[in-house]
Amino acid sequence: MDALWLGIAADQLVDGYEAPFYKADREAEYRQAHAVFAERLQQAQAVQQKDGDV
């Protein structure tokens, strides 16, 4: 895999970088983070309701 895949010239790569580069799947990461956040929010709301804070 060459540096053009990254959108940069080969001479701009930092010494030590080698293929394969990792291409992040942002949509999957955001969906996973949202699921964790939603679960934590639901748990916090349940505690507040139980304690009568809401």
Beta strands, then each sheet from edge to edge (+ up, - down):
end
